[in-house]
Amino acid sequence: MSVRCQVTIQLSIFKIQYSKMIDLRSDTVTKPTPEMLKFMTEAEVGDDVFESDPTVNAFQKKMAEMFGMEAGLFVPSGTMSNQLCVSVLTQPGDEIIIDELGHIFNYEGGAASYLSSVQIRPVKGERGKLSREQAEAAIRTYNDWDPHTRVIAVENTTNKGGGACYTKEELIELSNLADEHGLYLHLDGARIWNAITTTGIEPEFFGSVADTISICFSKGLGAPVGSMMLASEDHVKKARRLRKMWGGGMRQVGLLAAAADYAVTHHLPLMSEDHRRAKILAETVSEHSDFEIELNTVESNIVIFDTIKEPAVDVLKKFEDQGVAMIPFGPHTIRATFHFQVGEEDLEKVLEVVRSYEG
Ligand SMILES: Cc1ncc(COP(=O)(O)O)c(C=O)c1O
């Protein structure tokens, strides 16, 4: 059996009834609340391809102002938002420096090479974060035969890196490095809300260090759909056309912008609870002799830990039999991600399942 076939089968094991489970597979699994649905139905809508959806226009302006950027563009997904940023910042043959755990490198189907004809230079950082020194060492000289380094891309929080957050100082150093070399800094802020919650950094700071930002409303904030590219007016104008070419021009999409707006207003304040619960899970995991975890790696809503006796998939099967879903993140690694639809009682149940695990 080929490796690809094995992996597909392994994944299909997990396509089971999650609706009845405490679902910690991802923070993307949330369902719209009745209040969010009501808010959506009350949204005033228009045709956004004609730029005449008032809810979208107001929300783009609101997010751009919040992050200190000139303009915003509402798009269906974080992948589209990242890829639009890549496309407007680069020319074919350019190179993007990114941590080797970065989403753009690992989970976007090779889109940067397909859509923008650029290559990615993965660099080994720490827990998905790049330091100034690591990024600087990867910048190329400017010869005809070199790919031209054009962008440094960072992720905050890091997904595959387990929810690690950049400090202000780290981002300022990377931004200065980009300026010194005439490069752009792109920020994949799919979970920027978690970074803001953990660090207390004000959103407009991110606009002062990055040239382009991608933010998502469909992760821990709990909107059903929606991301936004934030950038200069020029870059957003260019991206608007690309979005249409790539099939992402949407019509009465104020319905979805309303859901995203509702999520920012009502669900962002709940995020600190997700982080508190993640830490409690991490402590319980650390007390079990069949698991290994570095407690100080849990900075936001993601908990990554290793299994000692059994492969991750076998451990997960036992968890699922007791109504708790997480995902494999390596042969002996598991990821659990908290979101606002996992409450205190759910947490108690998860802790019980973890404590009672026998390898
Ligand atoms: C860090 C990061 N960037 C981008 C994305 C892509 O978002 P989407 O699934 O909406 O395309 C994700 C998705 O989980 C992510 O974790």
PDBQT file of the ligand as one rigid body, heavy atoms in Angstrom, charges set to zero:
ROOT
HETATM    1  C1  LIG A 401      -2.053  30.231  10.046  1.00  0.00    +0.000 C 
HETATM    2  C2  LIG A 401      -3.101  29.978   9.010  1.00  0.00    +0.000 A 
HETATM    3  N1  LIG A 401      -3.096  30.709   7.893  1.00  0.00    +0.000 NA
HETATM    4  C3  LIG A 401      -4.013  30.537   6.935  1.00  0.00    +0.000 A 
HETATM    5  C4  LIG A 401      -5.009  29.591   7.061  1.00  0.00    +0.000 A 
HETATM    6  C5  LIG A 401      -5.960  29.374   5.926  1.00  0.00    +0.000 C 
HETATM    7  O1  LIG A 401      -7.267  29.658   6.229  1.00  0.00    +0.000 OA
HETATM    8  P1  LIG A 401      -8.463  29.018   5.363  1.00  0.00    +0.000 P 
HETATM    9  O2  LIG A 401      -8.651  27.636   5.907  1.00  0.00    +0.000 OA
HETATM   10  O3  LIG A 401      -9.600  29.934   5.665  1.00  0.00    +0.000 OA
HETATM   11  O4  LIG A 401      -8.052  29.036   3.946  1.00  0.00    +0.000 OA
HETATM   12  C6  LIG A 401      -5.046  28.798   8.222  1.00  0.00    +0.000 A 
HETATM   13  C7  LIG A 401      -6.097  27.782   8.375  1.00  0.00    +0.000 C 
HETATM   14  O5  LIG A 401      -6.207  27.117   9.379  1.00  0.00    +0.000 OA
HETATM   15  C8  LIG A 401      -4.066  28.996   9.212  1.00  0.00    +0.000 A 
HETATM   16  O6  LIG A 401      -4.028  28.265  10.321  1.00  0.00    +0.000 OA
ENDROOT
TORSDOF 0
